[in-house]
């Protein structure tokens, strides 16, 4: 009995700990997550195979290796979560087994006592003697009903024992299956850890080779910085032009509204409504000449609606290319033991030359300009701007209205797409937080 209580307390403690560590995910969610991670790992592997064709190590290859390591660690964490689920199921099954065993012992004890009691009192409870000992016909009927109910009671007890035994066996078989499933998950986890160690060594080897190319990489970064500086200046100039144009359009709208208000004020009006008409005209004139509190010059009804729709799609915008890998993320990036630093104004996506580039949202082509030997396209989405650089074969022109997913050009021989997200104040955002995950 003490052992039974001890096992029960241990099982309860393990169950509580497992439940406290289990994430708020279902087994189905974890399986979907595992499939997505494995699919992404396969995509990274294919991209790495492409980069390995180039005998020279690149920062893009390093970024892919680092991304693969993160994915592999996510896969291991996913297996850990699955193991926690399995352990929780095992703890629950063990608790139910203990409960069923206790219930089965009680049923067997009660059934044995009823059988023993019937055997010890078999002479008094002989079927015929018990019935013929009735004092009346009604008494005899009651005695027959009693014997039948007692027999049914014993049969029901026996059936309960059989059902409980079957249910207990099912729970035991289920527990064994869970143990097998847990062992398989642990084997997968060990395999993933071994692969992770191999991939870490591969990443370290690339880092070592890149360290030997540090001077050349710094030259590449300097060249990229100059190119990005030209791109940033061109973007800022294009935004200023867009703002100035929006302000001019707003002044035209205000002047037209003011003229209409004055026309209404000078129109003949019948008494006694003349005063009311004058008051209305004065209010209209004041409204037309009042400056909007909105600091953005893109305050027309269409621009405000477009800006709002763009903001609502934060985290759900499609990627500008169908396939590719981010070689440089947004913001300050460090490489080769932090000896190389670079502050990226957008994201740099490595793709094959000639890949189609698509607009991430509907809007108007604000500008098409050259940055050295490549072309950049800027699209305005209300008060937001997206810029696509390192293009060739551009298929859109300034002032053109475009739709989400519409082709705007192809990636040049550089094999890198620079994607930048800005607002009307020339503030840059992290595109990865806006693009679909």
Buried (B, 14 or more C-beta within 10 A) or exposed (E): EEEEEEBBEEBBEBBEBBEEEEEEBEEEEBEEBBEEBEEBBEBBEEBBEBBEEEEEBBBBBBBBBBBBBEBBBBBBBBBBBBBBBBBBBBBBBBBBBBEBBEBBEEBBEEBEEBEEEEEEEEEEBEEEEBBEEBEEEEEBEEBBEEBEEEEEEBEEBEEBBEEBBEBBEEBBEBBEEBEEBBEEBEEBBEEBEEBBEEBEEBBEEBBEBBBEBBEEBBEBBEEBEEBBEBBBEBBEEBBEEBBEEBEEBBEEEBEEBBEBBBEBBEEEBEEEEEEEBBEBBEEBBEEBEEEEEEEBBBBBEEBBEBBEEBEEBEEEBBBBBEEBBBBBBBEEBEBBEEEBEBEBBBBBBBBEEEBBBBBBBBBBBBBBBEBEEBBBBBBBBBBBBBBBBBBBBBBBEEEBEBEBEBBBBBBBEBBBBBBBBBBBEBEBBBBBEBBEE
